[in-house]
């Protein structure tokens, strides 16, 4: 990832709101012998896909996520089972229950996300706009709030 200035990181965090996050329903092709949903790079999602990962075998009561990104968009889908995603912009929070493999939640940069309440056997698929880069993560909530308030995360 190209390094961006702290000023640009703060700008991104200040402009992102939970209203920028939304459920996207993908085309579902229903057939007698099974359904099919396709995701084409840059077509169904408002970003080009660079990374795909999935989360599974989450122990009961465990949470995932607990971070935000400076520049990475994510599209989160419950491929199997269900789980909740709470998005937080530093002012408001909203929780989405994901439980349909043809719907997902778009999470924009600058939004804190936490995944919880995983059902047994659930599988979370995440499609991301960027390759993994530890420098793109804000992992401490206090740093996230500082960025939202226009201060450097290190302060």
C-alpha positions in Angstrom: 0.0 0.0 0.0 1.2 3.5 -0.7 1.8 5.4 2.4 -0.6 8.2 3.0 0.0 11.2 5.3 -1.5 11.4 8.7 -3.5 14.4 7.5 -5.1 12.2 4.8 -5.8 9.5 7.4 -7.5 12.0 9.7 -9.5 13.4 6.7 -10.8 9.9 5.8 -11.7 9.2 9.4 -13.5 12.5 9.8 -15.7 12.1 6.7 -16.8 8.5 7.2 -20.2 7.9 8.8 -22.1 4.7 9.5 -24.7 5.9 6.9 -21.9 5.2 4.3 -22.2 1.5 5.3 -25.1 -0.4 3.8 -26.5 -3.8 3.0 -26.0 -4.7 -0.7 -28.2 -7.5 -2.1 -26.5 -9.4 -4.9 -28.2 -11.1 -7.8 -29.5 -14.5 -6.8 -30.0 -17.1 -9.6 -32.4 -19.7 -8.2 -32.4 -23.1 -9.8 -34.0 -26.4 -8.8 -30.6 -27.9 -8.3 -29.2 -25.0 -6.2 -28.8 -21.3 -6.2 -25.9 -19.2 -7.5 -24.6 -15.7 -6.6 -21.7 -14.2 -8.5 -19.6 -11.2 -7.6 -17.6 -9.7 -10.4 -14.7 -7.4 -9.7 -15.7 -3.8 -9.7 -19.3 -4.5 -10.8 -21.5 -5.3 -7.8 -19.2 -3.6 -5.3 -18.0 0.0 -5.3 -14.4 -1.1 -5.2 -12.0 -3.4 -7.0 -11.4 -6.7 -5.2 -7.8 -7.2 -4.0 -8.2 -9.7 -1.2 -10.6 -12.4 0.0 -10.5 -14.1 3.3 -13.0 -16.1 5.5 -13.5 -16.6 9.2 -14.9 -19.9 10.5 -14.9 -22.1 13.7 -15.4 -19.0 15.8 -15.9 -20.2 19.5 -19.1 -19.3 21.2 -19.1 -15.8 22.6 -16.0 -14.8 20.7 -15.7 -11.5 18.8 -13.8 -10.7 15.6 -12.9 -7.4 14.0 -12.5 -4.8 16.6 -10.6 -2.4 14.3 -11.0 0.1 11.5 -9.1 0.8 8.3 -7.6 3.9 6.9 -8.2 3.1 3.3 -9.6 -0.4 2.9 -13.2 -1.1 2.0 -14.7 -4.4 3.0 -17.8 -6.3 2.0 -18.8 -8.9 4.6 -21.1 -11.8 3.9 -22.5 -14.6 6.0 -21.9 -17.5 3.6 -23.3 -19.9 6.1 -25.1 -19.4 9.4 -25.4 -15.9 10.9 -23.5 -13.3 12.9 -23.9 -9.6 13.8 -21.7 -6.8 12.6 -21.7 -3.6 14.6 -20.4 -0.5 12.8 -19.4 2.6 14.7 -18.3 6.0 13.4 -17.4 7.5 16.8 -20.8 9.1 17.2 -23.3 6.5 16.2 -23.5 2.7 16.2 -25.6 0.3 14.3 -25.8 -3.5 14.4 -26.6 -5.6 11.3 -27.5 -9.2 11.4 -26.1 -11.0 8.4 -27.7 -14.4 7.6 -28.2 -14.5 3.8 -25.5 -15.6 1.4 -26.7 -13.2 -1.3 -26.5 -10.1 1.0 -23.5 -8.4 2.5 -22.5 -5.4 4.4 -20.3 -2.7 2.8 -18.0 -1.2 5.4 -16.1 1.9 4.3 -12.7 3.1 5.6 -12.8 5.0 8.9 -15.5 2.8 10.5 -14.9 0.7 13.5 -16.4 -2.8 13.1 -17.0 -5.7 15.5 -18.3 -9.1 14.5 -20.1 -11.1 17.2 -22.9 -13.6 17.9 -21.6 -16.2 15.5 -24.0 -19.1 15.1 -22.6 -22.6 15.2 -21.0 -23.5 11.8 -21.1 -20.0 10.5 -18.7 -18.8 7.8 -17.9 -15.1 7.3 -16.6 -14.2 3.9 -14.8 -10.8 3.6 -13.9 -9.2 0.3 -11.5 -6.3 0.6 -10.3 -3.5 -1.6 -6.7 -3.8 -0.5 -4.1 -6.5 0.2 -3.3 -7.0 3.9 -1.2 -4.2 5.3 -0.9 -3.9 9.1 -0.2 -0.1 8.7 -3.8 0.3 7.3 -5.4 -0.9 10.6 -6.4 1.2 13.6 -6.5 -1.5 16.3 -7.1 0.6 19.5 -10.5 2.2 19.9 -9.0 5.2 21.7 -6.8 5.8 18.7 -9.9 5.5 16.4 -11.7 8.2 18.5 -8.6 10.4 18.5 -8.6 10.2 14.7 -12.3 11.0 14.5 -11.6 14.1 16.7 -8.9 15.2 14.3 -5.9 14.1 16.5 -3.2 11.8 15.6 -3.6 8.2 16.8 -0.3 8.4 18.6 -1.3 11.4 20.8 
